[in-house]
Amino acid sequence: MGDPKGVAEGVRTALGTDRHGDDGRRAIAWLHISAPGRGAIPTATSWCACGRDRSAIGIRRVLALAAEHDSHRTTCPLRNPQEGRAA
């Protein structure tokens, strides 16, 4: 028999399962910390798809931003939708 006419070798002709296991989850928040080396001043950026966008410079402010980014997970409207909840 062989491959259907006009189909290149190795090309899938039917939809199969995704080998990479895409389960539909997507990242909606990012925390990027840069500490380039000894004696350098660290910087951080916290971004969320809900519109939250913060940045910090210096050790104490970067640590505070990291803690704030972590606590934002419980209040983010994208992670915790309010629709359908009792008032």
C-alpha positions in Angstrom: 0.0 0.0 0.0 2.2 2.9 1.2 1.7 6.5 2.1 -1.2 8.5 0.6 -0.3 10.3 -2.7 1.3 13.7 -2.2 2.3 13.2 1.5 5.9 13.5 2.4 7.6 10.8 4.3 7.5 11.3 8.1 4.5 13.7 7.9 1.7 12.7 10.2 -1.6 12.5 8.4 -3.9 12.3 11.4 -4.1 14.1 14.7 -2.4 12.2 17.5 -1.7 12.8 21.1 0.7 15.5 22.1 4.0 13.8 23.1 5.0 16.8 25.3 1.9 16.5 27.5 0.3 19.9 27.1 -2.3 19.9 29.8 -3.6 23.4 29.0 -1.8 25.2 31.9 -0.1 28.5 31.1 2.1 30.7 33.2 0.4 34.0 34.1 2.9 35.5 36.5 6.7 35.9 36.4 9.3 36.9 38.9 12.7 37.8 37.4 15.6 38.5 39.8 19.0 39.5 38.6 22.0 39.4 41.0 24.9 39.7 38.5 27.8 39.2 41.0 29.7 40.1 44.0 29.3 43.8 44.9 26.5 44.3 42.3 23.1 45.7 43.1 20.3 43.1 42.6 17.2 44.0 40.6 13.8 42.3 40.3 10.7 42.5 38.2 7.3 41.0 39.1 4.7 40.8 36.3 1.3 39.2 36.2 -1.2 38.9 33.3 -3.8 40.6 35.5 -2.0 43.9 35.0 0.3 43.9 38.0 3.8 45.2 37.1 6.3 46.0 39.7 10.1 46.4 40.0 12.7 46.8 42.7 16.3 47.7 43.1 18.5 46.8 46.1 18.6 43.8 48.4 15.8 44.7 50.8 13.5 45.9 48.1 14.1 42.8 46.0 13.3 40.5 49.0 10.2 42.5 49.7 9.1 42.3 46.1 9.6 38.5 46.1 7.4 38.2 49.2 4.8 40.5 47.6 4.9 38.4 44.4 4.3 35.2 46.4 1.4 36.7 48.3 -0.2 38.0 45.1 -0.9 34.4 44.2 -3.8 34.4 46.7 -5.3 37.7 45.6 -4.8 37.6 41.8 -8.2 37.7 40.0 -6.9 35.4 37.3 -5.9 32.6 39.7 -8.8 33.2 42.1 -11.9 34.2 40.0 -14.6 35.9 42.1 -17.5 34.9 39.8 -19.9 32.5 41.4 -18.7 33.1 45.0 -21.1 34.1 47.8 -21.1 37.7 48.8 
